[in-house]
Structures are given as C-alpha cells and as structure tokens.
C-alpha cells in the first residue's frame, strides 16, 4: 500500500484511504509523510478542535490557513461535517495534495462521492495480510501461524502483542470497532448491534436470513438490513451474494456474511478454544481464506465480482470469482484428506469455468497470486 500511495502523489487527484479502526491507517501516513513537516497540514477528525476548524471555516478562511502548504492530511475524515464540500473547495482552489482517511466509508463516501467525483483515488486498508506478515518474517514462519490466524486474526495490535491477543480483541470488539456506527448512525441500542454481530458470527459460511436475524435480535427486518449495511461500510463484515445465470434451481437472492477478521468474530462469541477442540473450524477456515483473498485482490488492484453458488437441491460452491468475463470456482476444505469436487450441474451450466480445491496444503497460492 505504501508504494501505491507514493506512486499516486501529485498526480492531480485526492487520495482517500478507507479501513476499519486500528488497521494502521495513521501508522501508514506517518511512515510515508513527516509529521513535523512545515509543508504539510495535519488534521484528525477525532479531535474536536480539528473538526471545528474545518466545519466552521468559510472557503476564504479555509484557503488562508492552507497558504504555503503543499499537502493536507486529514485522518478519520468521516467525523467532519460536509467533508466532501470542504475537500472540493481545497481541490478546486489550490494545488495542494489532499490525503484523507476514513474508518467508515458510509459517511466519508456519501459526502465525498458527488463533490469529489473524478477527483480522487480510493484505496482500502485491511488487517495484515498473509503476504505482509510473510515479508516481515518469512513464508514458512507464517505457515506455522495459521492456527493463530484462524483464532486471533491479524489486526496489527493483535500480531504485535502476542500473548495478549484476547485482551486486544475484546477491547476492539466491545465497541471501538464500530464507534462511528453508534455515533453517525444515531444508534442508541449498542446491545442490539452486539447481538446482531453475535448472531452473524454463529452463521459464517451459511446462508443468512434477515427475517431470522430479526427474530433472534428482536428488531425489525428493515433495521437488521440497515445495521448490516452500516457494519459492512465500516469494514467489520462483508457480504457475498449468490451467483445465478443459467439454472432454474439456482438460489438467486441468497447471501452469506463474513468478517474481515477472524479474531473479531471469535471475540464476539467469546470463543478462543484451540483449533483441535472446535466444531467450527471449517467456518473459520472459509472466513479466513475468503478475507485473505479479498486483501490480495485489492492490494494488487485486481477487479473481480465475488459470489457463492447454491441450488435448491443443496449443491453448492464456496466461492466464485468473475474476472474479465471469466469464471473461477473454488471449494475450501480444512480436511486435506476429504475428497470433494465441483458439482457436475455447475460445470455443465458453466463449462468454461476454472476450478480448484483449496486446503491448508495449497492455500498459499490462492492468497498470494491469481
């Protein structure tokens, strides 16, 4: 990510970096830019005084305090009211390079989207990827960490505080991770958010029903949909929709929900039992491998549509990618000795699809290359 950001500087567009809280957005900026540089104006949307500075500034005042600066960096920009309009003024009226981060795309994106159309590069920052961790140590060492990654995930603080992973994760999962949802979304019932996340956590790898989640959590279906949308836009969870093109018995409106980080999922259900004692290791494996694949494709700017596939007769495929008009189907199996194959009905309907079974024996290829 560091090299990508540096390559886009001074190319005539703002740089927007999205990512959940605590994934290292601020650390990344400090690594690339000097905090004490007189040519850079640093602001942090979490600071009341910094928010007030931008929110209350007229265009004339805004431009005056940026006089002599070559760059403005705004961390947690989603906290600033009308941030899109403020950035548009700076972009249109000055040659200053804009760099902004946001831990919740719902606010930053909505308020930037229209004012900054055509004026920005957008990137996502995730918890550490397998590749990043392997570069820090080596590939063999990261292989050995697989059970830990399935249990504790790869948030920077978790990786850097081995032995205290559970405490770090519980602090994140209790409220800090979705701080913006509670504030921006004006959601007062944080207990409902937690209950919804716990219900989702028990269903990773399975199809979810908003109606069923509504019954479990005790809120209406529309509120469930709204909360899930906010949680996805704040990079806590992501959805896969069902793939359907040819077969009449394909499920067309189904969805699965996964977590961007296994550790957050396990913290929500308070289960850090060792892999060998768990009955959900298949779901943990599926969640880990799909989230790692998303990190890889995003880091390498590989554009793909992502799905799962299932029929009314319970035939299914864990993960499908559509890239450049071609289909790629993958099955994820934790047990390397268990035989599995792609359903014939799928191959007959989509004969040009490339397929592969991903297990702990070959997963490195899937999450580090196409």
C-alpha positions as CSV (number, residue, x, y, z in Angstrom):
1,X,0.0,0.0,0.0
2,X,2.9,2.4,0.8
3,X,4.3,2.1,-2.7
4,X,0.8,2.6,-4.3
5,X,0.1,5.7,-2.3
6,X,3.5,7.2,-3.1
7,X,3.0,6.5,-6.8
8,X,-0.2,8.4,-6.8
9,X,1.1,11.6,-5.1
10,X,1.0,14.8,-7.1
11,X,-1.0,13.2,-10.0
12,X,-3.8,15.8,-9.8
13,X,-6.2,13.8,-7.6
14,X,-7.0,13.4,-3.9
15,X,-6.1,10.2,-2.2
16,X,-8.7,8.6,0.0
17,X,-7.8,5.6,2.3
18,X,-10.6,3.6,3.8
19,X,-10.3,0.9,6.5
20,X,-11.6,-0.2,9.9
21,X,-10.3,1.5,13.0
22,X,-7.0,0.1,14.3
23,X,-5.8,-1.4,11.0
24,X,-2.9,1.1,10.7
25,X,-4.1,4.0,8.6
26,X,-2.4,6.6,10.8
27,X,0.7,4.5,11.1
28,X,0.9,4.2,7.3
29,X,0.6,8.0,6.9
30,X,3.3,8.7,9.5
31,X,5.5,6.2,7.7
32,X,5.1,7.9,4.3
33,X,5.0,11.6,5.5
34,X,6.9,13.5,8.1
35,X,4.6,14.7,10.9
36,X,6.7,17.7,11.6
37,X,7.0,18.9,8.0
38,X,6.1,22.6,7.6
39,X,4.7,21.9,4.2
40,X,2.0,19.5,5.5
41,X,-1.1,20.5,7.4
42,X,-2.2,17.6,9.6
43,X,-5.8,17.3,11.0
44,X,-7.5,14.5,12.9
45,X,-11.3,14.2,12.7
46,X,-11.3,12.5,16.1
47,X,-10.1,15.8,17.7
48,X,-12.9,18.2,18.5
49,X,-10.8,21.3,17.7
50,X,-9.7,19.9,14.3
51,X,-13.3,19.2,13.4
52,X,-14.4,22.7,14.4
53,X,-11.5,24.2,12.3
54,X,-12.9,22.7,9.1
55,X,-16.6,22.6,9.8
56,X,-16.8,26.3,10.7
57,X,-14.3,27.6,8.1
58,X,-15.5,29.7,5.2
59,X,-13.9,29.0,1.8
60,X,-11.8,32.2,2.3
61,X,-10.6,31.2,5.7
62,X,-10.0,27.6,4.6
63,X,-7.7,28.7,1.9
64,X,-5.9,31.2,4.1
65,X,-4.7,28.7,6.7
66,X,-3.5,26.4,3.9
67,X,-1.4,29.1,2.4
68,X,2.2,27.9,1.9
69,X,1.3,24.3,2.4
70,X,1.8,21.6,-0.2
71,X,-0.3,18.9,1.4
72,X,-3.2,18.5,3.7
73,X,-3.7,15.2,5.6
74,X,-7.0,14.5,7.3
75,X,-7.2,11.4,9.5
76,X,-10.6,10.0,10.3
77,X,-12.1,12.5,7.9
78,X,-15.6,10.8,8.2
79,X,-16.1,12.6,11.5
80,X,-16.0,16.1,9.8
81,X,-19.3,17.5,8.7
82,X,-19.6,18.3,5.0
83,X,-16.1,16.9,4.4
84,X,-16.8,16.3,0.7
85,X,-17.6,20.0,0.1
86,X,-14.5,21.1,2.1
87,X,-12.3,18.9,0.1
88,X,-13.8,20.1,-3.2
89,X,-13.0,23.7,-2.3
90,X,-9.4,22.8,-1.5
91,X,-9.1,20.7,-4.6
92,X,-10.6,23.2,-6.9
93,X,-9.0,26.3,-5.5
94,X,-5.4,25.2,-4.6
95,X,-2.7,22.9,-6.0
96,X,-2.4,21.2,-2.6
97,X,-2.3,17.4,-2.5
98,X,-5.2,16.0,-0.4
99,X,-4.8,12.8,1.6
100,X,-7.7,11.7,3.7
101,X,-8.5,8.5,5.7
102,X,-11.8,7.1,6.9
103,X,-12.7,4.2,9.2
104,X,-16.3,4.2,7.9
105,X,-17.0,4.5,4.2
106,X,-20.7,5.2,4.7
107,X,-20.1,8.8,5.9
108,X,-16.9,9.7,4.1
109,X,-18.0,8.0,0.8
110,X,-21.5,9.5,0.8
111,X,-20.2,13.0,1.5
112,X,-17.3,12.7,-0.9
113,X,-18.9,10.8,-3.7
114,X,-20.7,13.6,-5.5
115,X,-18.5,16.6,-4.7
116,X,-15.3,14.6,-5.5
117,X,-16.4,12.6,-8.5
118,X,-13.4,12.2,-10.8
119,X,-11.1,14.0,-8.3
120,X,-9.9,11.1,-6.2
121,X,-8.1,7.7,-5.9
122,X,-9.7,5.4,-3.4
123,X,-7.9,2.5,-1.5
124,X,-8.8,0.1,1.3
125,X,-6.5,-0.9,4.1
126,X,-7.2,-4.2,5.9
127,X,-5.7,-6.0,8.9
128,X,-2.3,-7.5,7.9
129,X,-2.4,-10.0,5.0
130,X,-0.5,-13.3,4.8
131,X,1.9,-11.7,2.3
132,X,2.6,-8.7,4.5
133,X,3.3,-10.9,7.5
134,X,5.4,-13.3,5.5
135,X,7.5,-10.4,4.3
136,X,8.1,-9.4,7.9
137,X,9.2,-12.9,9.0
138,X,9.2,-15.4,6.2
139,X,6.7,-17.7,4.4
140,X,7.5,-20.8,6.5
141,X,7.0,-18.9,9.8
142,X,3.7,-17.5,8.6
143,X,2.6,-21.0,7.6
144,X,3.2,-22.1,11.2
145,X,1.0,-19.2,12.4
146,X,-2.2,-20.5,10.6
147,X,-3.9,-21.8,13.8
148,X,-3.2,-18.4,15.5
149,X,-4.6,-16.5,12.5
150,X,-7.8,-18.6,12.5
151,X,-8.3,-17.8,16.1
152,X,-6.9,-14.3,16.7
153,X,-6.9,-12.8,13.2
154,X,-4.3,-10.3,12.1
155,X,-5.1,-6.8,13.4
156,X,-1.7,-5.0,13.9
157,X,-2.1,-4.7,17.6
158,X,-3.0,-8.4,17.9
159,X,0.0,-9.5,15.9
160,X,2.3,-7.2,17.8
161,X,1.1,-8.2,21.3
162,X,1.4,-12.0,21.2
163,X,0.2,-13.4,24.5
164,X,-2.4,-10.5,24.9
165,X,-4.3,-11.1,21.8
166,X,-7.6,-11.9,23.6
167,X,-7.5,-8.6,25.6
168,X,-6.7,-6.6,22.5
169,X,-9.5,-8.2,20.5
170,X,-12.1,-7.8,23.3
171,X,-11.3,-4.1,23.5
172,X,-11.8,-3.8,19.8
173,X,-14.9,-5.9,19.6
174,X,-16.8,-4.4,22.5
175,X,-17.4,-1.0,20.9
176,X,-14.4,0.7,19.5
177,X,-14.5,-1.0,16.1
178,X,-18.0,0.3,15.3
179,X,-17.7,3.6,17.2
180,X,-18.7,5.5,14.0
181,X,-21.9,3.5,13.5
182,X,-23.1,4.3,17.0
183,X,-22.3,8.0,16.6
184,X,-23.0,8.7,13.0
185,X,-25.9,6.3,12.6
186,X,-27.5,7.7,15.8
187,X,-27.9,4.2,17.1
188,X,-28.5,4.1,20.8
189,X,-29.1,0.4,21.3
190,X,-25.5,-0.8,21.1
191,X,-26.6,-4.1,22.7
192,X,-28.6,-4.8,19.6
193,X,-25.6,-4.3,17.3
194,X,-23.6,-6.7,19.5
195,X,-26.4,-9.3,19.5
196,X,-26.7,-9.0,15.7
197,X,-23.0,-9.4,15.2
198,X,-23.0,-12.5,17.5
199,X,-25.9,-14.0,15.5
200,X,-23.9,-13.4,12.3
201,X,-20.8,-14.8,13.9
202,X,-22.5,-18.1,14.5
203,X,-23.6,-18.3,10.9
204,X,-20.4,-17.6,8.9
205,X,-20.2,-19.9,5.9
206,X,-24.0,-20.4,6.0
207,X,-26.8,-18.5,4.2
208,X,-28.3,-15.8,6.3
209,X,-31.9,-14.8,6.6
210,X,-32.7,-11.2,7.6
211,X,-36.1,-12.4,8.8
212,X,-34.4,-15.0,11.1
213,X,-31.8,-12.4,12.3
214,X,-34.7,-10.0,13.1
215,X,-36.3,-12.7,15.3
216,X,-33.0,-13.5,17.1
217,X,-32.0,-9.9,17.8
218,X,-35.5,-8.6,18.5
219,X,-35.6,-5.8,15.9
220,X,-37.5,-5.5,12.7
221,X,-36.1,-6.7,9.3
222,X,-35.5,-3.3,7.9
223,X,-33.4,-2.3,10.9
224,X,-31.4,-5.5,10.5
225,X,-30.7,-4.6,6.9
226,X,-29.7,-1.1,7.9
227,X,-27.4,-2.3,10.6
228,X,-25.7,-4.8,8.3
229,X,-25.2,-2.1,5.7
230,X,-23.6,0.1,8.2
231,X,-21.4,-2.7,9.6
232,X,-20.3,-3.5,6.1
233,X,-19.5,0.1,5.3
234,X,-17.4,0.3,8.4
235,X,-15.3,-2.7,7.3
236,X,-16.4,-5.1,10.1
237,X,-18.3,-7.6,7.8
238,X,-18.8,-8.2,4.1
239,X,-21.5,-9.9,2.1
240,X,-21.3,-12.5,-0.7
241,X,-24.4,-12.8,-2.9
242,X,-25.5,-15.9,-4.7
243,X,-24.4,-16.5,-8.3
244,X,-27.2,-17.2,-10.8
245,X,-27.1,-17.1,-14.6
246,X,-28.4,-20.3,-16.2
247,X,-30.1,-22.9,-13.9
248,X,-33.7,-22.6,-12.9
249,X,-33.0,-24.2,-9.5
250,X,-30.1,-21.8,-8.5
251,X,-30.8,-19.6,-5.5
252,X,-30.9,-16.1,-6.7
253,X,-31.3,-13.9,-3.7
254,X,-29.4,-15.7,-1.0
255,X,-26.4,-14.1,0.8
256,X,-23.6,-15.1,3.2
257,X,-21.9,-12.7,5.7
258,X,-18.3,-13.0,6.7
259,X,-16.0,-11.0,9.0
260,X,-12.9,-9.2,7.6
261,X,-11.0,-10.6,10.6
262,X,-11.4,-14.0,12.3
263,X,-10.2,-12.6,15.7
264,X,-13.1,-10.1,15.8
265,X,-15.5,-12.9,15.0
266,X,-14.2,-15.1,17.8
267,X,-14.1,-12.3,20.3
268,X,-17.8,-11.6,19.7
269,X,-18.8,-15.1,20.6
270,X,-16.1,-15.3,23.3
271,X,-14.5,-18.5,21.9
272,X,-10.8,-18.8,21.6
273,X,-10.6,-22.6,22.1
274,X,-7.8,-24.3,20.2
275,X,-8.5,-25.4,16.7
276,X,-8.4,-29.1,17.6
277,X,-11.2,-28.6,20.1
278,X,-13.6,-26.7,17.9
279,X,-16.5,-27.8,15.8
280,X,-16.5,-24.6,13.7
281,X,-13.0,-25.0,12.2
282,X,-14.5,-25.3,8.7
283,X,-16.3,-22.0,9.0
284,X,-13.1,-20.3,10.5
285,X,-11.1,-21.6,7.5
286,X,-13.7,-20.4,5.0
287,X,-13.8,-16.9,6.6
288,X,-10.1,-16.6,6.8
289,X,-9.4,-17.7,3.2
290,X,-12.0,-15.5,1.6
291,X,-11.0,-12.4,3.6
292,X,-7.3,-13.1,2.7
293,X,-8.3,-13.4,-1.0
294,X,-10.1,-10.0,-0.8
295,X,-6.9,-8.5,0.7
296,X,-4.8,-9.9,-2.1
297,X,-7.0,-8.8,-5.0
298,X,-7.5,-5.3,-3.5
299,X,-3.8,-4.8,-2.8
300,X,-2.9,-5.8,-6.3
301,X,-5.8,-3.8,-7.8
302,X,-7.4,-6.9,-9.4
303,X,-11.1,-6.2,-10.0
304,X,-13.4,-9.1,-9.5
305,X,-17.1,-9.9,-8.7
306,X,-17.4,-12.3,-5.8
307,X,-20.2,-14.8,-5.2
308,X,-21.1,-18.2,-3.7
309,X,-23.3,-20.7,-5.6
310,X,-26.1,-23.0,-4.3
311,X,-29.1,-24.7,-5.7
312,X,-32.4,-25.8,-4.1
313,X,-31.0,-29.3,-4.1
314,X,-28.2,-28.3,-1.7
315,X,-25.5,-28.4,-4.3
316,X,-23.0,-25.6,-3.6
317,X,-19.7,-23.9,-4.3
318,X,-18.0,-21.9,-1.5
319,X,-16.6,-19.1,-3.6
320,X,-16.8,-17.8,-7.2
321,X,-14.8,-15.0,-8.8
322,X,-15.7,-13.4,-12.1
323,X,-12.7,-11.6,-13.6
324,X,-12.5,-10.2,-17.1
325,X,-15.6,-12.1,-18.2
326,X,-14.3,-15.5,-16.9
327,X,-15.5,-17.6,-14.0
328,X,-13.3,-19.2,-11.4
329,X,-14.8,-21.6,-8.8
330,X,-13.2,-22.6,-5.5
331,X,-14.1,-25.1,-2.7
332,X,-12.4,-24.6,0.7
333,X,-11.7,-27.7,2.7
334,X,-9.8,-27.8,6.0
335,X,-9.5,-31.6,5.9
336,X,-6.9,-32.3,3.2
337,X,-7.9,-36.0,3.1
338,X,-11.6,-35.4,2.4
339,X,-12.5,-35.8,-1.3
340,X,-14.5,-33.1,-2.8
341,X,-15.4,-32.0,-6.3
342,X,-17.2,-29.2,-8.1
343,X,-20.9,-30.2,-8.8
344,X,-21.5,-31.6,-12.3
345,X,-24.6,-29.4,-12.7
346,X,-22.5,-26.3,-12.3
347,X,-19.8,-27.5,-14.7
348,X,-22.5,-28.4,-17.3
349,X,-24.1,-25.0,-17.0
350,X,-20.7,-23.1,-17.0
351,X,-18.3,-25.4,-18.8
352,X,-15.5,-22.9,-19.3
353,X,-15.1,-22.3,-15.5
354,X,-11.7,-22.9,-14.0
355,X,-11.9,-24.8,-10.7
356,X,-9.7,-25.5,-7.7
357,X,-10.0,-27.1,-4.3
358,X,-8.2,-25.0,-1.6
359,X,-6.8,-26.7,1.5
360,X,-4.2,-25.9,4.1
361,X,-1.7,-27.7,1.8
362,X,-2.0,-25.3,-1.1
363,X,-3.7,-22.1,0.3
364,X,-0.6,-20.0,-0.1
365,X,-1.1,-19.9,-3.9
366,X,-4.7,-18.8,-3.5
367,X,-4.0,-15.8,-1.3
368,X,-0.7,-14.6,-2.9
369,X,-1.3,-15.0,-6.6
370,X,-4.0,-15.4,-9.3
